[in-house]
């Protein structure tokens, strides 16, 4: 499904963590960090246990040079990933975190 259709779903009242994560990831790929942060922030609000949303939110915040917020996002994401046993995601976020510090 493309970005236009996803945005239409959102406009029609469908709003969930997966939709927001997908939109945020698409905007991140386009380097539209502000839109990515908007959608990924909503994704983690809707599902605070989705480690991939935290990881991409950290990337988007770093892209906007909002370093402190990116650090906090990665730290939260690492905690969530470890709780779920998502070792790979935790490792990736640790690498991104080290690059920011």
N, CA, C and O atoms as a Tinker XYZ file with bonds, in Angstrom:
   404  protein
     1  N      0.852000   -1.187000    0.000000    73     2
     2  CA     0.000000    0.000000    0.000000    64     1     3
     3  C      0.891000    1.240000    0.000000    63     2     4     5
     4  O      1.884000    1.293000    0.725000    81     3
     5  N      0.543000    2.221000   -0.799000    73     3     6
     6  CA     1.390000    3.401000   -0.902000    64     5     7
     7  C      0.992000    4.471000    0.110000    63     6     8     9
     8  O     -0.029000    4.375000    0.791000    81     7
     9  N      1.828000    5.479000    0.177000    73     7    10
    10  CA     1.667000    6.540000    1.165000    64     9    11
    11  C      0.327000    7.257000    1.030000    63    10    12    13
    12  O     -0.303000    7.577000    2.038000    81    11
    13  N     -0.112000    7.512000   -0.185000    73    11    14
    14  CA    -1.377000    8.225000   -0.406000    64    13    15
    15  C     -2.539000    7.429000    0.185000    63    14    16    17
    16  O     -3.393000    7.990000    0.872000    81    15
    17  N     -2.572000    6.131000   -0.081000    73    15    18
    18  CA    -3.648000    5.299000    0.463000    64    17    19
    19  C     -3.599000    5.231000    1.982000    63    18    20    21
    20  O     -4.637000    5.225000    2.643000    81    19
    21  N     -2.398000    5.180000    2.532000    73    19    22
    22  CA    -2.257000    5.154000    3.997000    64    21    23
    23  C     -2.766000    6.454000    4.611000    63    22    24    25
    24  O     -3.456000    6.446000    5.630000    81    23
    25  N     -2.415000    7.568000    3.979000    73    23    26
    26  CA    -2.885000    8.862000    4.484000    64    25    27
    27  C     -4.403000    8.978000    4.374000    63    26    28    29
    28  O     -5.042000    9.572000    5.243000    81    27
    29  N     -4.989000    8.412000    3.310000    73    27    30
    30  CA    -6.451000    8.412000    3.169000    64    29    31
    31  C     -7.101000    7.609000    4.295000    63    30    32    33
    32  O     -8.127000    8.010000    4.843000    81    31
    33  N     -6.485000    6.464000    4.634000    73    31    34
    34  CA    -7.016000    5.654000    5.732000    64    33    35
    35  C     -7.036000    6.475000    7.020000    63    34    36    37
    36  O     -8.006000    6.432000    7.777000    81    35
    37  N     -5.974000    7.214000    7.260000    73    35    38
    38  CA    -5.882000    8.047000    8.456000    64    37    39
    39  C     -6.964000    9.132000    8.440000    63    38    40    41
    40  O     -7.619000    9.381000    9.452000    81    39
    41  N     -7.141000    9.770000    7.287000    73    39    42
    42  CA    -8.160000   10.812000    7.142000    64    41    43
    43  C     -9.567000   10.269000    7.370000    63    42    44    45
    44  O    -10.449000   10.984000    7.847000    81    43
    45  N     -9.769000    8.991000    7.022000    73    43    46
    46  CA   -11.095000    8.380000    7.166000    64    45    47
    47  C    -11.335000    7.828000    8.567000    63    46    48    49
    48  O    -12.363000    7.200000    8.824000    81    47
    49  N    -10.385000    8.063000    9.473000    73    47    50
    50  CA   -10.621000    7.680000   10.855000    64    49    51
    51  C     -9.905000    6.428000   11.316000    63    50    52    53
    52  O     -9.969000    6.086000   12.497000    81    51
    53  N     -9.226000    5.735000   10.417000    73    51    54
    54  CA    -8.432000    4.578000   10.829000    64    53    55
    55  C     -7.146000    5.103000   11.434000    63    54    56    57
    56  O     -6.379000    5.795000   10.763000    81    55
    57  N     -6.905000    4.783000   12.686000    73    55    58
    58  CA    -5.681000    5.247000   13.340000    64    57    59
    59  C     -5.217000    4.159000   14.292000    63    58    60    61
    60  O     -5.900000    3.816000   15.257000    81    59
    61  N     -4.048000    3.628000   13.999000    73    59    62
    62  CA    -3.472000    2.624000   14.878000    64    61    63
    63  C     -1.955000    2.693000   14.789000    63    62    64    65
    64  O     -1.398000    3.383000   13.935000    81    63
    65  N     -1.305000    1.975000   15.675000    73    63    66
    66  CA     0.149000    2.046000   15.761000    64    65    67
    67  C      0.831000    1.583000   14.473000    63    66    68    69
    68  O      1.810000    2.190000   14.040000    81    67
    69  N      0.324000    0.522000   13.865000    73    67    70
    70  CA     0.958000    0.007000   12.652000    64    69    71
    71  C      0.846000    0.997000   11.492000    63    70    72    73
    72  O      1.802000    1.185000   10.740000    81    71
    73  N     -0.306000    1.621000   11.350000    73    71    74
    74  CA    -0.493000    2.627000   10.302000    64    73    75
    75  C      0.464000    3.793000   10.519000    63    74    76    77
    76  O      1.118000    4.250000    9.582000    81    75
    77  N      0.543000    4.269000   11.748000    73    75    78
    78  CA     1.430000    5.393000   12.061000    64    77    79
    79  C      2.900000    5.011000   11.870000    63    78    80    81
    80  O      3.692000    5.800000   11.356000    81    79
    81  N      3.254000    3.795000   12.287000    73    79    82
    82  CA     4.630000    3.313000   12.105000    64    81    83
    83  C      4.982000    3.270000   10.617000    63    82    84    85
    84  O      6.057000    3.717000   10.217000    81    83
    85  N      4.083000    2.739000    9.811000    73    83    86
    86  CA     4.334000    2.619000    8.382000    64    85    87
    87  C      4.490000    3.988000    7.733000    63    86    88    89
    88  O      5.411000    4.202000    6.945000    81    87
    89  N      3.593000    4.912000    8.061000    73    87    90
    90  CA     3.701000    6.272000    7.525000    64    89    91
    91  C      4.997000    6.933000    7.986000    63    90    92    93
    92  O      5.700000    7.557000    7.191000    81    91
    93  N      5.306000    6.795000    9.261000    73    91    94
    94  CA     6.526000    7.396000    9.793000    64    93    95
    95  C      7.766000    6.870000    9.100000    63    94    96    97
    96  O      8.689000    7.628000    8.801000    81    95
    97  N      7.787000    5.579000    8.847000    73    95    98
    98  CA     8.923000    4.958000    8.172000    64    97    99
    99  C      9.046000    5.470000    6.736000    63    98   100   101
   100  O     10.152000    5.723000    6.257000    81    99
   101  N      7.916000    5.621000    6.055000    73    99   102
   102  CA     7.948000    6.155000    4.692000    64   101   103
   103  C      8.482000    7.582000    4.668000    63   102   104   105
   104  O      9.296000    7.922000    3.810000    81   103
   105  N      8.037000    8.416000    5.596000    73   103   106
   106  CA     8.543000    9.794000    5.664000    64   105   107
   107  C     10.020000    9.820000    6.037000    63   106   108   109
   108  O     10.770000   10.661000    5.541000    81   107
   109  N     10.438000    8.914000    6.900000    73   107   110
   110  CA    11.848000    8.828000    7.285000    64   109   111
   111  C     12.713000    8.512000    6.062000    63   110   112   113
   112  O     13.775000    9.106000    5.877000    81   111
   113  N     12.259000    7.588000    5.243000    73   111   114
   114  CA    13.002000    7.237000    4.026000    64   113   115
   115  C     13.129000    8.438000    3.082000    63   114   116   117
   116  O     14.111000    8.562000    2.351000    81   115
   117  N     12.126000    9.319000    3.109000    73   115   118
   118  CA    12.135000   10.519000    2.262000    64   117   119
   119  C     12.893000   11.672000    2.916000    63   118   120   121
   120  O     12.997000   12.759000    2.346000    81   119
   121  N     13.416000   11.429000    4.108000    73   119   122
   122  CA    14.107000   12.448000    4.907000    64   121   123
   123  C     13.192000   13.615000    5.298000    63   122   124   125
   124  O     13.655000   14.730000    5.537000    81   123
   125  N     11.891000   13.336000    5.357000    73   123   126
   126  CA    10.927000   14.315000    5.857000    64   125   127
   127  C     10.790000   14.024000    7.352000    63   126   128   129
   128  O      9.830000   13.404000    7.808000    81   127
   129  N     11.792000   14.500000    8.093000    73   127   130
   130  CA    11.900000   14.134000    9.506000    64   129   131
   131  C     10.745000   14.653000   10.357000    63   130   132   133
   132  O     10.313000   13.975000   11.290000    81   131
   133  N     10.247000   15.835000   10.049000    73   131   134
   134  CA     9.153000   16.399000   10.844000    64   133   135
   135  C      7.905000   15.517000   10.749000    63   134   136   137
   136  O      7.277000   15.216000   11.764000    81   135
   137  N      7.549000   15.107000    9.532000    73   135   138
   138  CA     6.388000   14.231000    9.354000    64   137   139
   139  C      6.648000   12.864000    9.988000    63   138   140   141
   140  O      5.752000   12.266000   10.583000    81   139
   141  N      7.876000   12.381000    9.855000    73   139   142
   142  CA     8.225000   11.090000   10.454000    64   141   143
   143  C      8.056000   11.145000   11.967000    63   142   144   145
   144  O      7.480000   10.238000   12.567000    81   143
   145  N      8.558000   12.210000   12.578000    73   143   146
   146  CA     8.444000   12.359000   14.040000    64   145   147
   147  C      6.978000   12.417000   14.452000    63   146   148   149
   148  O      6.585000   11.809000   15.447000    81   147
   149  N      6.175000   13.142000   13.695000    73   147   150
   150  CA     4.746000   13.247000   14.019000    64   149   151
   151  C      4.093000   11.858000   14.067000    63   150   152   153
   152  O      3.418000   11.517000   15.037000    81   151
   153  N      4.298000   11.078000   13.029000    73   151   154
   154  CA     3.649000    9.765000   12.947000    64   153   155
   155  C      4.257000    8.755000   13.922000    63   154   156   157
   156  O      3.534000    7.979000   14.546000    81   155
   157  N      5.567000    8.767000   14.050000    73   155   158
   158  CA     6.206000    7.794000   14.940000    64   157   159
   159  C      5.947000    8.119000   16.409000    63   158   160   161
   160  O      5.856000    7.211000   17.235000    81   159
   161  N      5.827000    9.392000   16.741000    73   159   162
   162  CA     5.453000    9.767000   18.110000    64   161   163
   163  C      4.063000    9.232000   18.444000    63   162   164   165
   164  O      3.820000    8.737000   19.545000    81   163
   165  N      3.168000    9.340000   17.484000    73   163   166
   166  CA     1.812000    8.804000   17.679000    64   165   167
   167  C      1.848000    7.273000   17.764000    63   166   168   169
   168  O      1.101000    6.674000   18.538000    81   167
   169  N      2.710000    6.650000   16.973000    73   167   170
   170  CA     2.825000    5.185000   16.998000    64   169   171
   171  C      3.241000    4.699000   18.381000    63   170   172   173
   172  O      2.665000    3.741000   18.896000    81   171
   173  N      4.241000    5.352000   18.993000    73   171   174
   174  CA     4.683000    4.899000   20.318000    64   173   175
   175  C      3.671000    5.269000   21.400000    63   174   176   177
   176  O      3.608000    4.622000   22.446000    81   175
   177  N      2.885000    6.304000   21.148000    73   175   178
   178  CA     1.809000    6.639000   22.076000    64   177   179
   179  C      0.736000    5.541000   22.042000    63   178   180   181
   180  O      0.225000    5.124000   23.082000    81   179
   181  N      0.407000    5.084000   20.833000    73   179   182
   182  CA    -0.616000    4.051000   20.667000    64   181   183
   183  C     -0.127000    2.665000   21.091000    63   182   184   185
   184  O     -0.905000    1.858000   21.600000    81   183
   185  N      1.162000    2.390000   20.880000    73   183   186
   186  CA     1.738000    1.098000   21.270000    64   185   187
   187  C      3.149000    1.322000   21.811000    63   186   188   189
   188  O      4.127000    1.219000   21.071000    81   187
   189  N      3.248000    1.629000   23.103000    73   187   190
   190  CA     4.559000    1.926000   23.690000    64   189   191
   191  C      5.499000    0.725000   23.737000    63   190   192   193
   192  O      6.669000    0.879000   24.088000    81   191
   193  N      5.021000   -0.449000   23.397000    73   191   194
   194  CA     5.855000   -1.662000   23.421000    64   193   195
   195  C      6.356000   -2.068000   22.039000    63   194   196   197
   196  O      6.862000   -3.178000   21.871000    81   195
   197  N      6.224000   -1.189000   21.046000    73   195   198
   198  CA     6.675000   -1.485000   19.679000    64   197   199
   199  C      8.080000   -0.910000   19.493000    63   198   200   201
   200  O      8.248000    0.277000   19.215000    81   199
   201  N      9.073000   -1.767000   19.652000    73   199   202
   202  CA    10.464000   -1.308000   19.661000    64   201   203
   203  C     10.893000   -0.683000   18.329000    63   202   204   205
   204  O     11.689000    0.257000   18.327000    81   203
   205  N     10.388000   -1.180000   17.206000    73   203   206
   206  CA    10.767000   -0.614000   15.907000    64   205   207
   207  C     10.312000    0.841000   15.780000    63   206   208   209
   208  O     10.995000    1.655000   15.159000    81   207
   209  N      9.163000    1.166000   16.365000    73   207   210
   210  CA     8.701000    2.558000   16.334000    64   209   211
   211  C      9.653000    3.453000   17.115000    63   210   212   213
   212  O      9.957000    4.564000   16.681000    81   211
   213  N     10.124000    2.975000   18.263000    73   211   214
   214  CA    11.088000    3.752000   19.056000    64   213   215
   215  C     12.378000    3.956000   18.268000    63   214   216   217
   216  O     12.950000    5.046000   18.273000    81   215
   217  N     12.831000    2.909000   17.595000    73   215   218
   218  CA    14.082000    2.990000   16.827000    64   217   219
   219  C     13.964000    4.030000   15.715000    63   218   220   221
   220  O     14.841000    4.878000   15.556000    81   219
   221  N     12.885000    3.962000   14.957000    73   219   222
   222  CA    12.719000    4.910000   13.855000    64   221   223
   223  C     12.448000    6.327000   14.355000    63   222   224   225
   224  O     12.863000    7.300000   13.725000    81   223
   225  N     11.757000    6.442000   15.480000    73   223   226
   226  CA    11.553000    7.766000   16.073000    64   225   227
   227  C     12.897000    8.372000   16.450000    63   226   228   229
   228  O     13.136000    9.556000   16.215000    81   227
   229  N     13.769000    7.568000   17.028000    73   227   230
   230  CA    15.109000    8.052000   17.355000    64   229   231
   231  C     15.855000    8.536000   16.120000    63   230   232   233
   232  O     16.507000    9.580000   16.157000    81   231
   233  N     15.764000    7.789000   15.031000    73   231   234
   234  CA    16.422000    8.181000   13.784000    64   233   235
   235  C     15.871000    9.505000   13.261000    63   234   236   237
   236  O     16.627000   10.380000   12.837000    81   235
   237  N     14.539000    9.642000   13.298000    73   235   238
   238  CA    13.910000   10.866000   12.797000    64   237   239
   239  C     14.299000   12.068000   13.656000    63   238   240   241
   240  O     14.586000   13.144000   13.133000    81   239
   241  N     14.308000   11.881000   14.963000    73   239   242
   242  CA    14.708000   12.970000   15.860000    64   241   243
   243  C     16.169000   13.347000   15.635000    63   242   244   245
   244  O     16.515000   14.528000   15.629000    81   243
   245  N     17.019000   12.351000   15.453000    73   243   246
   246  CA    18.430000   12.621000   15.161000    64   245   247
   247  C     18.566000   13.381000   13.846000    63   246   248   249
   248  O     19.409000   14.268000   13.719000    81   247
   249  N     17.733000   13.029000   12.870000    73   247   250
   250  CA    17.749000   13.724000   11.586000    64   249   251
   251  C     17.391000   15.194000   11.716000    63   250   252   253
   252  O     17.812000   16.019000   10.906000    81   251
   253  N     16.610000   15.517000   12.741000    73   251   254
   254  CA    16.229000   16.908000   13.001000    64   253   255
   255  C     17.204000   17.574000   13.971000    63   254   256   257
   256  O     17.010000   18.722000   14.370000    81   255
   257  N     18.251000   16.842000   14.344000    73   255   258
   258  CA    19.250000   17.313000   15.298000    64   257   259
   259  C     18.654000   17.584000   16.683000    63   258   260   261
   260  O     19.132000   18.449000   17.417000    81   259
   261  N     17.616000   16.838000   17.023000    73   259   262
   262  CA    17.010000   16.893000   18.356000    64   261   263
   263  C     17.629000   15.736000   19.165000    63   262   264   265
   264  O     16.973000   14.747000   19.494000    81   263
   265  N     18.907000   15.913000   19.463000    73   263   266
   266  CA    19.739000   14.839000   19.991000    64   265   267
   267  C     19.241000   14.312000   21.332000    63   266   268   269
   268  O     19.160000   13.099000   21.525000    81   267
   269  N     18.909000   15.197000   22.251000    73   267   270
   270  CA    18.455000   14.730000   23.571000    64   269   271
   271  C     17.206000   13.865000   23.460000    63   270   272   273
   272  O     17.082000   12.846000   24.140000    81   271
   273  N     16.292000   14.274000   22.608000    73   271   274
   274  CA    15.068000   13.502000   22.412000    64   273   275
   275  C     15.362000   12.173000   21.712000    63   274   276   277
   276  O     14.745000   11.153000   22.020000    81   275
   277  N     16.305000   12.194000   20.772000    73   275   278
   278  CA    16.696000   10.962000   20.082000    64   277   279
   279  C     17.307000    9.981000   21.072000    63   278   280   281
   280  O     17.005000    8.788000   21.039000    81   279
   281  N     18.169000   10.485000   21.956000    73   279   282
   282  CA    18.785000    9.643000   22.989000    64   281   283
   283  C     17.700000    9.009000   23.855000    63   282   284   285
   284  O     17.736000    7.809000   24.124000    81   283
   285  N     16.744000    9.813000   24.286000    73   283   286
   286  CA    15.652000    9.305000   25.129000    64   285   287
   287  C     14.833000    8.249000   24.388000    63   286   288   289
   288  O     14.424000    7.250000   24.979000    81   287
   289  N     14.596000    8.469000   23.104000    73   287   290
   290  CA    13.836000    7.507000   22.303000    64   289   291
   291  C     14.583000    6.187000   22.196000    63   290   292   293
   292  O     13.999000    5.119000   22.379000    81   291
   293  N     15.865000    6.263000   21.901000    73   291   294
   294  CA    16.662000    5.030000   21.816000    64   293   295
   295  C     16.707000    4.311000   23.164000    63   294   296   297
   296  O     16.597000    3.086000   23.218000    81   295
   297  N     16.867000    5.063000   24.242000    73   295   298
   298  CA    16.916000    4.426000   25.568000    64   297   299
   299  C     15.608000    3.713000   25.874000    63   298   300   301
   300  O     15.616000    2.593000   26.383000    81   299
   301  N     14.490000    4.352000   25.569000    73   299   302
   302  CA    13.185000    3.725000   25.785000    64   301   303
   303  C     13.033000    2.507000   24.876000    63   302   304   305
   304  O     12.529000    1.467000   25.300000    81   303
   305  N     13.465000    2.640000   23.643000    73   303   306
   306  CA    13.375000    1.538000   22.692000    64   305   307
   307  C     14.211000    0.336000   23.115000    63   306   308   309
   308  O     13.781000   -0.806000   22.955000    81   307
   309  N     15.393000    0.586000   23.649000    73   307   310
   310  CA    16.255000   -0.496000   24.129000    64   309   311
   311  C     15.570000   -1.229000   25.272000    63   310   312   313
   312  O     15.566000   -2.459000   25.320000    81   311
   313  N     14.994000   -0.470000   26.184000    73   311   314
   314  CA    14.289000   -1.069000   27.317000    64   313   315
   315  C     13.130000   -1.949000   26.841000    63   314   316   317
   316  O     12.967000   -3.076000   27.307000    81   315
   317  N     12.338000   -1.432000   25.921000    73   315   318
   318  CA    11.202000   -2.171000   25.369000    64   317   319
   319  C     11.679000   -3.428000   24.645000    63   318   320   321
   320  O     11.128000   -4.512000   24.833000    81   319
   321  N     12.709000   -3.268000   23.815000    73   319   322
   322  CA    13.222000   -4.406000   23.040000    64   321   323
   323  C     13.736000   -5.507000   23.965000    63   322   324   325
   324  O     13.493000   -6.690000   23.725000    81   323
   325  N     14.444000   -5.119000   25.014000    73   323   326
   326  CA    14.972000   -6.115000   25.944000    64   325   327
   327  C     13.853000   -6.830000   26.688000    63   326   328   329
   328  O     13.934000   -8.035000   26.929000    81   327
   329  N     12.812000   -6.091000   27.051000    73   327   330
   330  CA    11.665000   -6.710000   27.731000    64   329   331
   331  C     11.014000   -7.768000   26.838000    63   330   332   333
   332  O     10.551000   -8.801000   27.321000    81   331
   333  N     10.986000   -7.500000   25.536000    73   331   334
   334  CA    10.352000   -8.418000   24.583000    64   333   335
   335  C     11.305000   -9.494000   24.080000    63   334   336   337
   336  O     10.885000  -10.415000   23.380000    81   335
   337  N     12.582000   -9.386000   24.429000    73   335   338
   338  CA    13.556000  -10.340000   23.930000    64   337   339
   339  C     13.986000  -10.061000   22.502000    63   338   340   341
   340  O     14.511000  -10.947000   21.827000    81   339
   341  N     13.771000   -8.843000   22.036000    73   339   342
   342  CA    14.143000   -8.442000   20.679000    64   341   343
   343  C     15.592000   -7.950000   20.705000    63   342   344   345
   344  O     15.859000   -6.748000   20.670000    81   343
   345  N     16.511000   -8.900000   20.767000    73   343   346
   346  CA    17.926000   -8.603000   20.963000    64   345   347
   347  C     18.509000   -7.779000   19.811000    63   346   348   349
   348  O     19.283000   -6.851000   20.041000    81   347
   349  N     18.139000   -8.117000   18.579000    73   347   350
   350  CA    18.684000   -7.407000   17.419000    64   349   351
   351  C     18.309000   -5.928000   17.431000    63   350   352   353
   352  O     19.155000   -5.069000   17.183000    81   351
   353  N     17.062000   -5.633000   17.714000    73   351   354
   354  CA    16.622000   -4.231000   17.763000    64   353   355
   355  C     17.366000   -3.481000   18.861000    63   354   356   357
   356  O     17.769000   -2.334000   18.666000    81   355
   357  N     17.551000   -4.121000   20.011000    73   355   358
   358  CA    18.279000   -3.481000   21.111000    64   357   359
   359  C     19.720000   -3.191000   20.697000    63   358   360   361
   360  O     20.249000   -2.121000   20.999000    81   359
   361  N     20.355000   -4.136000   20.011000    73   359   362
   362  CA    21.734000   -3.939000   19.552000    64   361   363
   363  C     21.826000   -2.759000   18.593000    63   362   364   365
   364  O     22.709000   -1.910000   18.717000    81   363
   365  N     20.903000   -2.716000   17.634000    73   363   366
   366  CA    20.909000   -1.626000   16.652000    64   365   367
   367  C     20.756000   -0.272000   17.337000    63   366   368   369
   368  O     21.463000    0.681000   17.011000    81   367
   369  N     19.835000   -0.196000   18.280000    73   367   370
   370  CA    19.612000    1.085000   18.955000    64   369   371
   371  C     20.808000    1.484000   19.806000    63   370   372   373
   372  O     21.100000    2.673000   19.933000    81   371
   373  N     21.503000    0.521000   20.388000    73   371   374
   374  CA    22.719000    0.837000   21.142000    64   373   375
   375  C     23.782000    1.451000   20.230000    63   374   376   377
   376  O     24.473000    2.393000   20.620000    81   375
   377  N     23.909000    0.918000   19.022000    73   375   378
   378  CA    24.854000    1.465000   18.048000    64   377   379
   379  C     24.474000    2.908000   17.704000    63   378   380   381
   380  O     25.326000    3.797000   17.716000    81   379
   381  N     23.195000    3.136000   17.398000    73   379   382
   382  CA    22.733000    4.491000   17.058000    64   381   383
   383  C     22.946000    5.435000   18.236000    63   382   384   385
   384  O     23.332000    6.589000   18.051000    81   383
   385  N     22.697000    4.950000   19.429000    73   383   386
   386  CA    22.853000    5.748000   20.641000    64   385   387
   387  C     24.313000    6.167000   20.808000    63   386   388   389
   388  O     24.598000    7.329000   21.098000    81   387
   389  N     25.229000    5.232000   20.627000    73   387   390
   390  CA    26.665000    5.548000   20.756000    64   389   391
   391  C     27.087000    6.620000   19.751000    63   390   392   393
   392  O     27.913000    7.477000   20.063000    81   391
   393  N     26.527000    6.569000   18.560000    73   391   394
   394  CA    26.884000    7.556000   17.531000    64   393   395
   395  C     26.445000    8.962000   17.934000    63   394   396   397
   396  O     27.069000    9.942000   17.527000    81   395
   397  N     25.398000    9.069000   18.713000    73   395   398
   398  CA    24.887000   10.374000   19.124000    64   397   399
   399  C     25.671000   10.969000   20.288000    63   398   400   401
   400  O     25.675000   12.183000   20.489000    81   399
   401  N     26.321000   10.119000   21.039000    73   399   402
   402  CA    26.975000   10.587000   22.268000    64   401   403
   403  C     28.444000   10.907000   22.058000    63   402   404
   404  O     29.128000   11.311000   22.998000    81   403
